[in-house]
């Protein structure tokens, strides 16, 4: 870290952005940031909460995820982006297939194929999703709830909510990712203990193996899920974006204060799906999910609204518009650097889009950038002079 810090300082890099935070055991760059090699240091995305450290100046977020009333929970100042702070490239990646409102028909008994058949037909890849006996009347899966997060993101309260949802929606199933496989017996044991094994609810909970190809995994959301049940207090983040771009709505709790618990809430607001945000907690979360599974008309309208955002072109919907996100992000970096050059104290910063419909931003017009160049050059000379004295 020391050698890298010296290099950053010598090259006069102005802004250093930390992606991992304490994720991945913090082994990649946490020590680097503590050495303060750059004038401005920013925390962004992978580790979604405050660092608690004094060596990060800003954290990239938005006004729903980190409202000003919660600023006391952060050591960083907020760098607010519009249209959701979380970067996502689904709409521009050629490997990601856009979702379609209508499912391709699946022949009876046909093998699973990504993009073919409804989630009910594919039934979490189970040959007997409702565990019916040969003598029972043939029953069909009515609705498929999913959660593809690591088990460590879920807690007993969340699992109890999922149990109640399954109990209230007949013939529904829950499709989870076995991540890790060693946790599956523990989860099944918990379900048995909570339900006293009276309803055989474990028979309606199924697990998918890990998919190494992230693009294939993203497509599975489209083929296997009607609705994603979000985790609380640590939401799905990348998995949530995968689901949303597959046209799979997300039901989330909006009663948390942690940054990680408010990411899907902000997403639903931008996508125009506020009604999927349970602001009062677990009971409302359950009721929203139950209604989606039992009110076909409402579910279809929600799915169609989400699907429309995914397929919108010229211009793309703001939530999925990558060039627009990049321009906003660049604007934010420009603003915080200009504040530094002006000798202003660190404070919250908000990137605001002009209302001209062309995605241009305040503070990023070429004439303003040219006007600031003299200040940048002056700062560069000052830093060089300080280095010479050292």
Secondary structure as a PSIPRED ss2 file (coil, helix, strand):
# PSIPRED VFORMAT (PSIPRED V4.0)

   1 X C   1.000  0.000  0.000
   2 X H   0.000  1.000  0.000
   3 X H   0.000  1.000  0.000
   4 X H   0.000  1.000  0.000
   5 X H   0.000  1.000  0.000
   6 X H   0.000  1.000  0.000
   7 X H   0.000  1.000  0.000
   8 X H   0.000  1.000  0.000
   9 X H   0.000  1.000  0.000
  10 X H   0.000  1.000  0.000
  11 X C   1.000  0.000  0.000
  12 X C   1.000  0.000  0.000
  13 X C   1.000  0.000  0.000
  14 X C   1.000  0.000  0.000
  15 X E   0.000  0.000  1.000
  16 X E   0.000  0.000  1.000
  17 X E   0.000  0.000  1.000
  18 X E   0.000  0.000  1.000
  19 X C   1.000  0.000  0.000
  20 X C   1.000  0.000  0.000
  21 X C   1.000  0.000  0.000
  22 X C   1.000  0.000  0.000
  23 X H   0.000  1.000  0.000
  24 X H   0.000  1.000  0.000
  25 X H   0.000  1.000  0.000
  26 X H   0.000  1.000  0.000
  27 X C   1.000  0.000  0.000
  28 X C   1.000  0.000  0.000
  29 X C   1.000  0.000  0.000
  30 X H   0.000  1.000  0.000
  31 X H   0.000  1.000  0.000
  32 X H   0.000  1.000  0.000
  33 X H   0.000  1.000  0.000
  34 X H   0.000  1.000  0.000
  35 X C   1.000  0.000  0.000
  36 X C   1.000  0.000  0.000
  37 X C   1.000  0.000  0.000
  38 X C   1.000  0.000  0.000
  39 X C   1.000  0.000  0.000
  40 X E   0.000  0.000  1.000
  41 X E   0.000  0.000  1.000
  42 X E   0.000  0.000  1.000
  43 X E   0.000  0.000  1.000
  44 X C   1.000  0.000  0.000
  45 X C   1.000  0.000  0.000
  46 X C   1.000  0.000  0.000
  47 X C   1.000  0.000  0.000
  48 X C   1.000  0.000  0.000
  49 X C   1.000  0.000  0.000
  50 X C   1.000  0.000  0.000
  51 X C   1.000  0.000  0.000
  52 X C   1.000  0.000  0.000
  53 X C   1.000  0.000  0.000
  54 X C   1.000  0.000  0.000
  55 X C   1.000  0.000  0.000
  56 X C   1.000  0.000  0.000
  57 X C   1.000  0.000  0.000
  58 X E   0.000  0.000  1.000
  59 X E   0.000  0.000  1.000
  60 X E   0.000  0.000  1.000
  61 X E   0.000  0.000  1.000
  62 X C   1.000  0.000  0.000
  63 X C   1.000  0.000  0.000
  64 X C   1.000  0.000  0.000
  65 X C   1.000  0.000  0.000
  66 X C   1.000  0.000  0.000
  67 X C   1.000  0.000  0.000
  68 X H   0.000  1.000  0.000
  69 X H   0.000  1.000  0.000
  70 X H   0.000  1.000  0.000
  71 X H   0.000  1.000  0.000
  72 X H   0.000  1.000  0.000
  73 X H   0.000  1.000  0.000
  74 X C   1.000  0.000  0.000
  75 X C   1.000  0.000  0.000
  76 X C   1.000  0.000  0.000
  77 X E   0.000  0.000  1.000
  78 X E   0.000  0.000  1.000
  79 X E   0.000  0.000  1.000
  80 X E   0.000  0.000  1.000
  81 X C   1.000  0.000  0.000
  82 X C   1.000  0.000  0.000
  83 X C   1.000  0.000  0.000
  84 X C   1.000  0.000  0.000
  85 X C   1.000  0.000  0.000
  86 X C   1.000  0.000  0.000
  87 X C   1.000  0.000  0.000
  88 X C   1.000  0.000  0.000
  89 X C   1.000  0.000  0.000
  90 X H   0.000  1.000  0.000
  91 X H   0.000  1.000  0.000
  92 X H   0.000  1.000  0.000
  93 X C   1.000  0.000  0.000
  94 X C   1.000  0.000  0.000
  95 X C   1.000  0.000  0.000
  96 X C   1.000  0.000  0.000
  97 X C   1.000  0.000  0.000
  98 X C   1.000  0.000  0.000
  99 X C   1.000  0.000  0.000
 100 X C   1.000  0.000  0.000
 101 X C   1.000  0.000  0.000
 102 X C   1.000  0.000  0.000
 103 X C   1.000  0.000  0.000
 104 X E   0.000  0.000  1.000
 105 X C   1.000  0.000  0.000
 106 X C   1.000  0.000  0.000
 107 X C   1.000  0.000  0.000
 108 X C   1.000  0.000  0.000
 109 X C   1.000  0.000  0.000
 110 X C   1.000  0.000  0.000
 111 X C   1.000  0.000  0.000
 112 X C   1.000  0.000  0.000
 113 X C   1.000  0.000  0.000
 114 X C   1.000  0.000  0.000
 115 X C   1.000  0.000  0.000
 116 X E   0.000  0.000  1.000
 117 X C   1.000  0.000  0.000
 118 X C   1.000  0.000  0.000
 119 X H   0.000  1.000  0.000
 120 X H   0.000  1.000  0.000
 121 X H   0.000  1.000  0.000
 122 X H   0.000  1.000  0.000
 123 X H   0.000  1.000  0.000
 124 X H   0.000  1.000  0.000
 125 X H   0.000  1.000  0.000
 126 X C   1.000  0.000  0.000
 127 X C   1.000  0.000  0.000
 128 X C   1.000  0.000  0.000
 129 X C   1.000  0.000  0.000
 130 X C   1.000  0.000  0.000
 131 X C   1.000  0.000  0.000
 132 X C   1.000  0.000  0.000
 133 X C   1.000  0.000  0.000
 134 X C   1.000  0.000  0.000
 135 X C   1.000  0.000  0.000
 136 X C   1.000  0.000  0.000
 137 X C   1.000  0.000  0.000
 138 X C   1.000  0.000  0.000
 139 X C   1.000  0.000  0.000
 140 X C   1.000  0.000  0.000
 141 X C   1.000  0.000  0.000
 142 X C   1.000  0.000  0.000
 143 X E   0.000  0.000  1.000
 144 X E   0.000  0.000  1.000
 145 X E   0.000  0.000  1.000
 146 X E   0.000  0.000  1.000
 147 X E   0.000  0.000  1.000
 148 X C   1.000  0.000  0.000
 149 X C   1.000  0.000  0.000
 150 X C   1.000  0.000  0.000
 151 X H   0.000  1.000  0.000
 152 X H   0.000  1.000  0.000
 153 X H   0.000  1.000  0.000
 154 X C   1.000  0.000  0.000
 155 X C   1.000  0.000  0.000
 156 X H   0.000  1.000  0.000
 157 X H   0.000  1.000  0.000
 158 X H   0.000  1.000  0.000
 159 X H   0.000  1.000  0.000
 160 X H   0.000  1.000  0.000
 161 X H   0.000  1.000  0.000
 162 X H   0.000  1.000  0.000
 163 X H   0.000  1.000  0.000
 164 X H   0.000  1.000  0.000
 165 X H   0.000  1.000  0.000
 166 X H   0.000  1.000  0.000
 167 X H   0.000  1.000  0.000
 168 X H   0.000  1.000  0.000
 169 X C   1.000  0.000  0.000
 170 X C   1.000  0.000  0.000
 171 X C   1.000  0.000  0.000
 172 X E   0.000  0.000  1.000
 173 X E   0.000  0.000  1.000
 174 X E   0.000  0.000  1.000
 175 X E   0.000  0.000  1.000
 176 X E   0.000  0.000  1.000
 177 X E   0.000  0.000  1.000
 178 X C   1.000  0.000  0.000
 179 X C   1.000  0.000  0.000
 180 X C   1.000  0.000  0.000
 181 X H   0.000  1.000  0.000
 182 X H   0.000  1.000  0.000
 183 X H   0.000  1.000  0.000
 184 X H   0.000  1.000  0.000
 185 X H   0.000  1.000  0.000
 186 X H   0.000  1.000  0.000
 187 X H   0.000  1.000  0.000
 188 X H   0.000  1.000  0.000
 189 X H   0.000  1.000  0.000
 190 X H   0.000  1.000  0.000
 191 X H   0.000  1.000  0.000
 192 X H   0.000  1.000  0.000
 193 X H   0.000  1.000  0.000
 194 X H   0.000  1.000  0.000
 195 X H   0.000  1.000  0.000
 196 X C   1.000  0.000  0.000
 197 X C   1.000  0.000  0.000
 198 X C   1.000  0.000  0.000
 199 X C   1.000  0.000  0.000
 200 X C   1.000  0.000  0.000
 201 X H   0.000  1.000  0.000
 202 X H   0.000  1.000  0.000
 203 X H   0.000  1.000  0.000
 204 X H   0.000  1.000  0.000
 205 X E   0.000  0.000  1.000
 206 X E   0.000  0.000  1.000
 207 X E   0.000  0.000  1.000
 208 X E   0.000  0.000  1.000
 209 X C   1.000  0.000  0.000
 210 X C   1.000  0.000  0.000
 211 X C   1.000  0.000  0.000
 212 X C   1.000  0.000  0.000
 213 X C   1.000  0.000  0.000
 214 X H   0.000  1.000  0.000
 215 X H   0.000  1.000  0.000
 216 X H   0.000  1.000  0.000
 217 X H   0.000  1.000  0.000
 218 X H   0.000  1.000  0.000
 219 X H   0.000  1.000  0.000
 220 X H   0.000  1.000  0.000
 221 X H   0.000  1.000  0.000
 222 X H   0.000  1.000  0.000
 223 X H   0.000  1.000  0.000
 224 X H   0.000  1.000  0.000
 225 X C   1.000  0.000  0.000
 226 X C   1.000  0.000  0.000
 227 X E   0.000  0.000  1.000
 228 X E   0.000  0.000  1.000
 229 X E   0.000  0.000  1.000
 230 X C   1.000  0.000  0.000
 231 X C   1.000  0.000  0.000
 232 X C   1.000  0.000  0.000
 233 X C   1.000  0.000  0.000
 234 X C   1.000  0.000  0.000
 235 X C   1.000  0.000  0.000
 236 X C   1.000  0.000  0.000
 237 X C   1.000  0.000  0.000
 238 X H   0.000  1.000  0.000
 239 X H   0.000  1.000  0.000
 240 X H   0.000  1.000  0.000
 241 X H   0.000  1.000  0.000
 242 X H   0.000  1.000  0.000
 243 X H   0.000  1.000  0.000
 244 X H   0.000  1.000  0.000
 245 X C   1.000  0.000  0.000
 246 X C   1.000  0.000  0.000
 247 X C   1.000  0.000  0.000
 248 X C   1.000  0.000  0.000
 249 X E   0.000  0.000  1.000
 250 X E   0.000  0.000  1.000
 251 X E   0.000  0.000  1.000
 252 X E   0.000  0.000  1.000
 253 X E   0.000  0.000  1.000
 254 X C   1.000  0.000  0.000
 255 X C   1.000  0.000  0.000
 256 X C   1.000  0.000  0.000
 257 X C   1.000  0.000  0.000
 258 X C   1.000  0.000  0.000
 259 X H   0.000  1.000  0.000
 260 X H   0.000  1.000  0.000
 261 X H   0.000  1.000  0.000
 262 X C   1.000  0.000  0.000
 263 X H   0.000  1.000  0.000
 264 X H   0.000  1.000  0.000
 265 X H   0.000  1.000  0.000
 266 X H   0.000  1.000  0.000
 267 X H   0.000  1.000  0.000
 268 X H   0.000  1.000  0.000
 269 X H   0.000  1.000  0.000
 270 X H   0.000  1.000  0.000
 271 X C   1.000  0.000  0.000
 272 X C   1.000  0.000  0.000
 273 X C   1.000  0.000  0.000
 274 X H   0.000  1.000  0.000
 275 X H   0.000  1.000  0.000
 276 X H   0.000  1.000  0.000
 277 X E   0.000  0.000  1.000
 278 X E   0.000  0.000  1.000
 279 X C   1.000  0.000  0.000
 280 X C   1.000  0.000  0.000
 281 X C   1.000  0.000  0.000
 282 X H   0.000  1.000  0.000
 283 X H   0.000  1.000  0.000
 284 X H   0.000  1.000  0.000
 285 X H   0.000  1.000  0.000
 286 X H   0.000  1.000  0.000
 287 X H   0.000  1.000  0.000
 288 X H   0.000  1.000  0.000
 289 X H   0.000  1.000  0.000
 290 X H   0.000  1.000  0.000
 291 X H   0.000  1.000  0.000
 292 X H   0.000  1.000  0.000
 293 X H   0.000  1.000  0.000
 294 X H   0.000  1.000  0.000
 295 X C   1.000  0.000  0.000
 296 X H   0.000  1.000  0.000
 297 X H   0.000  1.000  0.000
 298 X H   0.000  1.000  0.000
 299 X H   0.000  1.000  0.000
 300 X H   0.000  1.000  0.000
 301 X H   0.000  1.000  0.000
 302 X H   0.000  1.000  0.000
 303 X H   0.000  1.000  0.000
 304 X H   0.000  1.000  0.000
 305 X H   0.000  1.000  0.000
 306 X H   0.000  1.000  0.000
 307 X H   0.000  1.000  0.000
 308 X H   0.000  1.000  0.000
 309 X H   0.000  1.000  0.000
 310 X H   0.000  1.000  0.000
 311 X H   0.000  1.000  0.000
 312 X C   1.000  0.000  0.000
 313 X C   1.000  0.000  0.000
 314 X C   1.000  0.000  0.000
 315 X C   1.000  0.000  0.000
 316 X C   1.000  0.000  0.000
 317 X C   1.000  0.000  0.000
 318 X C   1.000  0.000  0.000
 319 X C   1.000  0.000  0.000
 320 X C   1.000  0.000  0.000
 321 X C   1.000  0.000  0.000
 322 X H   0.000  1.000  0.000
 323 X H   0.000  1.000  0.000
 324 X H   0.000  1.000  0.000
 325 X H   0.000  1.000  0.000
 326 X H   0.000  1.000  0.000
 327 X H   0.000  1.000  0.000
 328 X H   0.000  1.000  0.000
 329 X H   0.000  1.000  0.000
 330 X H   0.000  1.000  0.000
 331 X H   0.000  1.000  0.000
 332 X H   0.000  1.000  0.000
 333 X H   0.000  1.000  0.000
 334 X H   0.000  1.000  0.000
 335 X H   0.000  1.000  0.000
 336 X H   0.000  1.000  0.000
 337 X H   0.000  1.000  0.000
 338 X H   0.000  1.000  0.000
 339 X H   0.000  1.000  0.000
 340 X H   0.000  1.000  0.000
 341 X H   0.000  1.000  0.000
 342 X C   1.000  0.000  0.000
 343 X C   1.000  0.000  0.000
 344 X C   1.000  0.000  0.000
 345 X C   1.000  0.000  0.000
 346 X C   1.000  0.000  0.000
 347 X C   1.000  0.000  0.000
 348 X C   1.000  0.000  0.000
 349 X E   0.000  0.000  1.000
 350 X E   0.000  0.000  1.000
 351 X C   1.000  0.000  0.000
 352 X C   1.000  0.000  0.000
 353 X E   0.000  0.000  1.000
 354 X C   1.000  0.000  0.000
 355 X C   1.000  0.000  0.000
 356 X C   1.000  0.000  0.000
 357 X C   1.000  0.000  0.000
 358 X C   1.000  0.000  0.000
 359 X C   1.000  0.000  0.000
 360 X C   1.000  0.000  0.000
 361 X E   0.000  0.000  1.000
 362 X C   1.000  0.000  0.000
 363 X C   1.000  0.000  0.000
 364 X C   1.000  0.000  0.000
 365 X C   1.000  0.000  0.000
 366 X H   0.000  1.000  0.000
 367 X H   0.000  1.000  0.000
 368 X H   0.000  1.000  0.000
 369 X H   0.000  1.000  0.000
 370 X H   0.000  1.000  0.000
 371 X H   0.000  1.000  0.000
 372 X H   0.000  1.000  0.000
 373 X H   0.000  1.000  0.000
 374 X H   0.000  1.000  0.000
 375 X H   0.000  1.000  0.000
 376 X H   0.000  1.000  0.000
 377 X H   0.000  1.000  0.000
 378 X H   0.000  1.000  0.000
 379 X H   0.000  1.000  0.000
 380 X H   0.000  1.000  0.000
 381 X H   0.000  1.000  0.000
 382 X H   0.000  1.000  0.000
 383 X H   0.000  1.000  0.000
 384 X H   0.000  1.000  0.000
 385 X H   0.000  1.000  0.000
 386 X H   0.000  1.000  0.000
 387 X H   0.000  1.000  0.000
 388 X H   0.000  1.000  0.000
 389 X H   0.000  1.000  0.000
 390 X C   1.000  0.000  0.000
